[in-house]
Amino acid sequence: MTVPPPICVVDELDAGETLFRVSSAAVGELPLYFGRRTGERELCGIESKSGYDKYILVQSSDCKVIGIIAHASMFRRAWMSSDAEELFHEIIGTFRRSGHKSVNADTSGTFPSRITNSMIRGRWRAFRAVSKKSVKRSEGIATSGSVLERTLQDVDAGLSNYSTWIASLEVPGRVERLLEFGAGTGTIAGRVAHRVTKELWLVEPSERGRESLLNLKAENIRIGVVSELGEIPLGIQFDLILLSNVLEHIENDVEIVARLSHLLTHTGRLVVFSPAHNFLYSRFDQLIGHIRRYTQPSLRRVIELAGLEIETLRYVNPFGAVLWLMSNRLARTVRPNQILASVYDKIVVPTSRVFDLIPKQPFGQSVIAVARLRDGSGD
């Protein structure tokens, strides 16, 4: 007999009492959804949980978590599993590793103990998707005195060649209207403003970052600095949207890429530049608010689920990956040494730029993707 999947999807899932009422309507079907018949393992409780997504963990009479009731929006994320049981373990594993307090506090050690191939695959996908260190990550906003703010200052002061190189990869030519989402203190914006011919819009949630961005000057173009996407005037569409070392801070990455895609012109491009490989995830990543690092397959899936198609996708800076592994992952450095940073910027970066001309790097410190609207989606 085929065991039904341990997931129930509902179209409406609200907080509080409504959450319980809506889920109660689905409880009658749970023995079918979860494959648990009365007498075999009765359902004894349903508890409301909410992280970024609304969801409910379903427990059996022996307090094992045997299923999830979730709003459909939860499944519009870059899950990699191929079947429902595997997906169940991937979701739970990812939430536990990324710090969802309801999963960590209330369900520690209460998951099914029966080991299956689907459990192994699902938990492996969760392991690949999110570093466990991200449970205690910082907020990831450049507030005064934060590690992220100090890092942005260090990059501006000591890694000029590196920043110029990355900016040239992200914005290689002239563009009429450009939007940078998560502009920080203007490290990239200040290096690409001269390539913009009409409008440059910068979205940055931190007040400290916006203060720096307001000092940015460029001739003959309009510069707008806002704290969120909703503050951009209606009707403006962009030829290029840039996320430079930003997407790894955002839990629901598919959703934000999908929102940004609606701001593209029909010939526009969206560029994502993010840290690569979770095996490089370090204490430093944690302190500056990274949830994950990407691989080519995981970033491709995010972009395609958001409704875009990949134009180019590749790793960047393999030398940097090796140095990151030694200094940040193994030596656990949490702030760049100014002398070493200067050597890196003046010697390693020029070498890396030459090496970057070789196509199809097998790995890198970062991964870059250029995406566009699918044919017909911009009409």
Summary of the structure (lengths in Angstrom):
residues: 379
radius of gyration: 22.5
end to end distance: 47.4
largest distance: 75.0
contacts: 1242
relative contact order: 0.10
helix: 42%
strand: 22%
